[in-house]
């Protein structure tokens, strides 16, 4: 699922499952390997209810055919309050809180351990302890900002400006794997496989430079967005003043005007997701000829990319438009802009006045969140971001069992086998395209729990008592790690996500799907739950990630992960027509008055949901080997399967957070993801859904793709 892009073998298709051979097995696995194993304990009860679904969270007064989401989740919606420190709350957050508490125990243990200097344990402990040392941070005040602000103040020429803009570049975007499109830096860098030849890497440049979430926040002339912009100007002025800058209000107005000009050059979220339009290879000389304005040799020097011959220009017209502004706007305005963004980025690691002002706008105004998260939670998150796999190594040793891994791998096999059979049954696809789809599916590689090899953090310097510096060095370390990839062989097993992350990924250019340990927990996966619920929940997630390999983006990548057409023209036309029908269905949903979903913007995720739930159902039925499972608590197996899916997407939003999600996200809100069931034929008899009910779709109106 990313930002949350979520979402595996049949006898006919070999798949490489991660063996994790280079990792010391978790303690439970080592114990299980001893000659005298303890007697098998009784199977624990599922975490929720008698079979793994929270029946207390239902609203049985609602007919499932009128509002299936409310029928399955209405009780939860009525009794659940969004925590004061969140803009939204969902099943993902429930698991996230558990992962955060577990990670807290890990980082606090490392902070107390007095491990050897330079060890990963010491770095974890020092990073966390430094962030929690509020007295030292208060004493430092704005001092940590001084070196960067001094460099900015020294800018005199366009070449100086370009060099400093290049020096701010970081590896902070991801165009395909996590669909993380936004950065407040002028451009973002994503180093991944070359879309035309995945045997090598390409550095992709992506548009950036905005402090607000999306171009609409600058260009929409409604009163709501005018109010946000007015508050943003006030926030900019206060941040500049806190850092000792003068004339904050006038500078803030000029910064907003500059960012508005940048926003006008930006591509929309929908356009950014079009990989065919994004597949542009520019040479170093092309930067200057196709995007004049920036002094590109100076920019490349600042970014440490002077010897890079080619680049991917993801949004070429936006890159050109932004570059033109570097030449067209006064250097003084750019200096104010750079100063503000340096302060804004660093604020969470500075004294309380900076932290509070940063939250007052970014949390309260943009997300509608009343209260800032507790400091220890922020410390855990920041430590996990900086040293993610070092923390993750300990996480899986403590919290992820080999039994859970094996059970998920078995589900993956069944789901991939079911997908293979679904391809065979497609009545709209020619044998030629089917063969190529099956060949692609056969080489899918799967990671469950944790990566086979762990990242090396020996080059990262963590200094006790230097919270700001540790953050700054960790971002630079990650940037340099990505730059170094350009000179080496492609690592086709890179995970892009830590084990303690509640999420999952499809990596289209690696033909790989990964499921971190932290998502393999109730309610997504409970080894003691009814298999029907598990297949509807984590099975739907696994199917979703498989489906991403064949959604409107994934379907453009071939068996090698290259962006290469493998479809007949007629089959692609059918695929697009079916995708349009699904997009139209979702564009009719209206989460807020006057605000509809953009069906094209969320199409990839919805194709993955549609395919994922259907293949998970097939896999569950295949796993029964022809036997009919019993009723449990008065519910049939099919009903329990669909409950598992609906429970995945329990979610509540504050209005500001929901609006932001709809405008800038690629996922439909949880309620509408649950409604994928409308297109699934077995759902209708399972809940006796009839014509005339709100969710009923005639058979010829149900969208079928995979």
N, C-alpha and C positions, 0 to 999 in steps of 0.2 A: 504494500500500500504506500506509497510514498507519501512526502512532505508530511503524506502518508501513501506511497504507491505500493499497496499490498497485493499481494495475492500469491503429482509429479509422477512399475515399468512393465510394461507388458512383456510377455514372452516374445513378442515380435520386435522389441526395440531395446537395445542395450543402452543403459544410462550409467554414467560414472557418479557414484555416491561418494561424498567426502569420507575418507577413512581416518583423517586426523592423525596420521601415523607419526607425525613429528612432535605431537603434543603429549606430555605426560598425562595419562588418563586420570580422570577425577578420582577422588579418594574412594568413592563407592565402587567404582569399577575395579580398582586395585584390590579392594576387599573381596569382591565377588570372585576374583581369580585365585584366591588362596585355596589350598587343597581341602580344608575342612570348612565348608560354607555353613552358615547358620541355617536352621530350618526356615522354610518359606513362611513369612508372616501372613496373617489373614489380610485380604485385600481391603484397603481403606475405603471408606464411603466417599462418593463424589463430594466436591466442595459445595455444590449447589443442588438442593433438592434430592429426590430419590434417584435421579438419573442424569444429573449434570446441568439441568436447566432451572433457572430461578422462577418457579411457578408463582411465587409470591409477587413477582414483578409484573404479572399479567393484569389485564383489565378484561375480565370475561364478560362484562356487560356489552362490549363492543363485538360486532360480528366480524370475523376475520376477513370476509369478503368485502366489507366496507372500509376497514382500516386495519390491515394486518399488523402494521407497526404498533398501533395502540393496543390491539388484542394481545400481542406478545409482550409489549413493553410498557403499556399504559400505567400500570401500578408503579413501576420504577420511575416513570416520568413525573408522577404526582408526588412521590415521596422523596425524590432525590433533589437536593439543593446543590447548585453549582458552588464549589468552594470559593471563598472570598478572594483567593489568590489566582483564580483562573477565569478566562473569558469563555471557556466551554468545558464540558465534562462528559467523558465517554468511557466505554469499556476499555479503550486504549489507556486512558488516564488511570483507571483502577489498577491495571497491570503496571503502568508506569510508576505509580506510587510504591508498589511493592518492590519493583526493581530499584527505585531510588533508596528505599530503606535498606535493602540488601547492600547496595553500593556504598551507602553511608557507613555501614559496619566495616566494609573492606577498607575504605580510605581512612577511617578513624583508627583502625588497627595498624595501618601502615604509619600513621602519624605518631603513634605511641611506640613503635617498634625500635626506633633508633637504628634503622638498618644501615649497612655500609654506605658511605658516600658514593654517589654515582649509580647506585643500584636502582632498579625500577621501583622497588618498594620505598626507597628514600625519596625518590622524585614524586611519587604519588602522595606520600605523607607531607612533604614540604609544600607541594602545590596547594593542597587543601588547607593545611595549617596557616599558610601565608594569607589565603583568602579570608580565613576566619579571624585573623589578628586585626580586629577593627581599630585597636589603639594605634598600632603602627601605621595603618592606612590613614587614619585621621591626622596623625602627626605629619604625614607626607603631604597632605592637601593636594594641590594641583601640581606639585613639583614633578611627578613622573611625566607630565605632558611636555615639560620644557624643551627637551631635545627636539621633538618633532615640531613643536610650534616655532622654535628658533630656525629650523631649516625652512619652514614655510615663510617666515618673516624675511629671510635672506633672499627669496626669489626676486629677481629683477627683470629677467628676460623671458621670452616665450620658450627658449630652450631650457632655462631653469625650471619653468613651470612644467614643461613636458617631462623632464627628468623626475621631478617630484611626483607627478601623477603616475609615472611608471613605477616608482618606488612603493607606491601604495598598493599595487596589484597583489592579490592573494588568490589562492585556490579555494574560492568560497562559493562556487556555483556548480551545478550538475545538470546538464541539459536533458539527459535520458534516464539515468539510473534512479535518481531521487527526484527528478523534475523540480530542482531547486533553482529557480530562474533569477532570483533577486540578490543584488548586492548594492550597498550604498557607495562602494568605491566606483570610480568612473567606469571601469570595466571589471569583469570577473574572468577568471581563468579556470578552465576545466581541461585537465590532461587525461585523455582516454584514447581508446583505439581509434585509428583513422577509419572513418566510415567507409572509405573506398577500398581499404586494405588493412584488415585488422591484425596483420602481422607486425604492424608498427604503430607508434603513438602519434597523435596530433594534438597540439595545444589549441584549444578553442577559445576565442575571445567572445564574451557575451556582454550585452548592454548592461549598464548599471548607472550609478550616480544619483539615485533618488533616496530621500530620507523617508518618504511616505510609501505605503505598500505597493502602489500600482499607479500607472499613468492616469487612471480615472480620478484619483484623489486630487489631481491638479487640474484636470480639464472639465470635470463635471461641474456645471454651474448651478446646481440645486443648492438650497440654503444649507442642507446638511454638510455638504462638502466645503462650502464657503466657510462655515463655522470651524471645521477641522483645519482648514488652511490658516485661519486667523489664529487659532490656538498653536499651530505649528510655528508661526512667526514669533509668537510670544515665547515659545519654548526655545527656539534658536537664540533669541536675545538673552534669555536667562542663562543658557549654557555658556554663551560667549562671556557674559559678565562674571559668572562664577570662575572662569579661567583667567580673569584679569584683562579681558579684551575691552576696548572702549567702543562707544557709539554702537551698542549692540542692536538697538531697534532698527536703525537705518541699514546696518549690515544685514540684519535678518530679512528685511524686505527685499534687498538685492539678491540674497541667497535664494529666496523663494522664487523670484523672477527667473534666475538662472536654472533652477531645477524644473520650473515649468517649461522652459525652452528645451531642456533635456527630455522631459516627458513627451513633448510633441514629436520628438524624433524616435521614441520607443516603439517597438512592435507590441502588439497586444499579446496576452497570454495564449490565445488561440493560434495566432500566427507563429509565435515562438515554438509551439509544439509541432510545426510542420517541418519534419526533418529533411524533406526533399528541397524545400526552399532554404534550409539552413546549411546545406552541404556545399559550402563555398570555400575553395582553397585559394588563399592569397599568399603570394610570395612576400618577402620582406620589402621588395620594391613596390609591390601593390599597395602596401599600407600608405605610402606617400602619394601614389597616383590616384588611388580610389577613395582615400579618406584624407584629403589634404586639410591642414590646419594644425594638428599636432606636429611637433618636431619629432618624427618617429625615431630617428637614430638616437636622440636624447632619451626618448621614452623607453626604448628597448634597453639602453644602457642602465637606466634606473631600475628596470624590471629584471635585469640580469639575463636578458634574452638576445643579446647582440649577435650571437652566433646561430640563432634559429633561422632556418631558411624559409619555412612555410608555416602558415597558421590556418586555422579554421575560423572564418568570419561568420558567426552564427546568425547575426542579424546585420547584414552588410549596410543597409541604408541607415540603420540606427548608429552604427559605428561611424559612418561617414558624417551623419548629422551632428553627433557629439563632438567629433574631431573639428568640425567647422566652428563650433562654439568656442573651442579652445583658442582659435585665432580671432574670433569675432567679438568676444566679450573681454572687458578690461582685465588685465593681469591682477589688479587689486581686488576685483570681485572674486576671481578664482582663489586668491589667497585667503579671503574671508571664508569662502566655501570649504577649502581644505582645512582651515583651522577648526571650523565648526564640526566637520565630520571626524576629525581626529579626537576632539573632545567627546563627541557623542559616542563613538566606538569605545573609548576608554572609560566612560563614565561608570559602568558597573564595577570597575576595579579601583575606583577612587573613593574619596571621602563621602560621608553620608549625604551632604548637600547635592553632590553630583548624582548619586544613586537615586535619591528621592525625586529629583527633577526628571531624570531619565524615565523613571517608572510613571510619574504623573502624566507624561504625554504618551509614551509608547505602550504602557499598560492600561492606564485609566481611560485615556481619550481614544486610542486606536482599537483597543480590545474590550473596553467597557469593564475592565477588571478592577474591583474596589480596593484590593489589598495586595501588597507585594508579597511574593513567596518568602518563606523564612530563609534566613541567610544560609543555614546549613544545606538547604535544598539547592540553593543557587551554587553553593560551593561544591556539592556533589556533582551537579550537572557540568560545571566548568572544568572540574578535574577530569571527569569522564570524557569530555570533549578533547582536552589537551593530551591525555594519556589513555585513550580509549581502549586499545587492545592490551595494554599492560594491566589495566583494571579488569578487562574482560577475561583474561587468563585466570585470574583468581576467582572471578564470578562463576565461571563454568565448573571449576574444581569444587566450589562450595555448593552450587545450586542446580546443576544440570546432571541428571543421572544417565548412565548408558542405556538403562531400560527405556526411558522416555525417548531417547534418540532412536533406538531401534524401532519403537512403536510408530514414530513419525515417519521413519524411512519406509516402513511397510505400507503406510498410507500413501506415501509418495509413489511407490511402485504401482499401487492399484489405480491411483488417479492418472498416472501417465498411460497405463494400459487402457483405461477407459477413454482417455482423449484420443488415443490411436484408433480405437474402434469407432468413436464418433466421427472421425475423419472419413473412415470407410463408409459410413451411413449417409454422409451428406448428399442430398439429392440435387444440389445446385452447382456442384463443383465437378470439373472434368477430371478424369483419371490422371492426366498429366500433372495438374496442379496438386491433386491429392498425394501423388507419389513424392512430390517435393516437400509438401507439408509434413508427411510422415518421416521423411529423411531428416528434416530439421528437428522434429520432436525426438528422434532417436539419439541425437547427440546432446540433448539437454544434460547439463551437469548440475548437481544438486549439493548444496551445503546445508547441513542441519546442525544448529547449535553454535558452532564456532569454526573459524578457519583452520586449514591444515597447517599454516605457518603463521607465526606471529610477527608483528611489526617490531623493528629495532629502534629503540628510543635513546640509544647511547649518544647520539649527536645533539640531544636536547638538553640545554642547561636550565635547571630549576634551582633558584636561589631562595633559601629560607628568608622570609620577611619581605619579599619583593613580589607582591600580588600582581601589580600592573606589569612589571617586567616579565614575570612568568607567562602571563597571558600573551603579551606581545611576542616573546620569543617562541612560544608554542605555535602561534599563527605563522610566523616566519619559517619555523621548522617544517610545518606541513606544506607550505609553499615550496620550499627548497626540495622537499621529498618528491613533490610532483614534478618539479623542473628536472630533477635527476632522472626521472623515468624516461625522459626524452632521449637519453643517451644509452639506454639499456634495452634488453629484450622485453617483450610484452609479457606481463604477468597475467595470464588468463584466469588465474584463480583469486585475484584480488576481490575482497568481500565488499568494500565500500560501506560497511556498517558494523558496529560493535556488537558482541554477544548480549550486552545488557540493554540493547535498544528494543523497544516494543514496536516492531515493524517487520517488514519482509521486502524483498527486492527481486525484480527481474532485471538482468543485465543483458540487454539485447545484443550487444556486440561481443559478448562472451558466451552467449547461449547458455546462461547459467541463472539459477534461481537460488536464493539464500533465505534461510529461516533462523534468525537469531534465537538463542536460548530464552530470552526474556518474553517472547511472544508465545512460547510453548508452555503456557500456564493456563489454569482455569480463568476465564470461561472459554478461551479459545481452544485450549487443549487440556484435558484432564485424563490421565491414564486410567483412572478408576470410573470414568463416566460411561454412560451408554454409548456404544459405537455410533448410533444414529446421530446423537448430538455432536460427537467429535467430528464426524464427517460433514455435518452441516456447518460447523464452526471452523476449526482449523482446516478441515478438508476444503471448505469453500475458499479459504485464504490460499491454500496450496494451488487449488484450481485457478484462482484469480491470477496468481503469478505465472502459471503455465499459460493462461489466456493472454497475458501481456505479450508473450512471444508471438501472438497471432492477432493483436489488436490493430487499430488503424496505424500505429507506428511500428510495432513489432513485426507485422506482416510484410514490411518493406525490407527486412533484413533476412539474408539467406542462411543456408546451412553453416556457412563459415562466420556468420555475424557481419558480413559485408552488406552495405546498402546496395542491393542488386535485385532487380525485378525477377521473380520466379513464377509469376502468375501469367496465365493467358489473359488476353484483353477482355474476353467475355467474363471470365471468372472475377477479375478485378472490378468490372462494372457491377456485377452482382453483389460483391462484397461491399462496395461503396453504397449501393442502393439500400442494402440492409442496415449499414451503419447510419445512413441518413434517417431511416425510419426510427432507429433507436435514439438518435439525437433529437428528432422532432418530439418523441415521446417525453424526453426529459426536459426539453425547452418549455413544455406546458406546465411544469411544476413551478410554483410561486412561493418560495420560502418566506418572503416578506412582501407586504403590499407593494405592488409595482415592480418588484425585483424577481425576475424569472431566472431559472438556471439557463446558462448558455450550453445547449446540448452538444455543440461541437467542441467546446472547451473541455468538457468532462467526458467526451466520447471514449477515449482510450480506457479510462477506468471503468466505464459502464460496460464496454465490450468484455473486459476482463471479468467483471462481476457476472455478466450474463453467461459467459462460457464457463467460468469457474464453478458457479453453483450447479449448472447442469452436469458438468463432468464429475463433480463431487457426489451428486446423487447417483449417477451411473456406477461410480466406484463403490459406493456403499452397497448398492444392490448386488454388484458382482461379488463383494466380500461375503455375502450371505450364502453363496453357493446354492442358491435355489430354495433355501429355507426361509420361512416367514417368521420374523421375530415377534415376540409376545407384546401385548399391550403393557404399558407401564404407567401407573398412576392415571389410568383412563385415557391415555394418548397412544395413538398408533405410531409405528416406527417412522412413517413418512411425516407425520405431524412433528415428531421429536426432531427429525432432521431439519425441517424448516424453522423450528424454534431455535436451533443452534445457530442458524444463519442470522435470524433476527436479533438474537442476543448480542452478536458481534457488534451491531451498529447502534446500540443504545447511546444516545447523545443528546445533550442539552446545550444551548448556546445563549450567550448574551447577544443582544441585537447587533452591537458593533462588531463583535467577533464573527457572527453569522454573515453579516454583510461583507466583511473582509474576505471570508472564506469563499463566498459566491463570486466576488469580483476577481480575486487573484488566485484562487485555488484550481486544481485540476480534478478534485474529488467532489462528488455530490455529497451534501450533508447526509448523516447516517440514516435518517428516516427514508430518504429516497433510494439509498443503496439497499435497504431492506426490501423495498418494493420491486426489486428485480424479480421477485416471485411471480409477478403478474405475467411474465413471459415464459414461465415454466409449466408445461402441461401437467405434470404430476401434482402440482400444488392445488389444482382445482378440485379433483376428487378428494384429496387429503382433507380439505376443509369445507367440502360441499359448497363451493362457490358457484353461484348461479347468475344467469343474465339478470340485469337490473341492479345488481350490487355495484357499489362505487368502483371497485377495482377490477371488475370483470372485463376481460378482453375476449372478443370472439376469436376462435382459433386462427383465423386468417389475419388477425391484427396483432398476434403475439410475435414478437421479433425473434427470429432464429438466425444465428450466424454460424457458430461452431456446434 
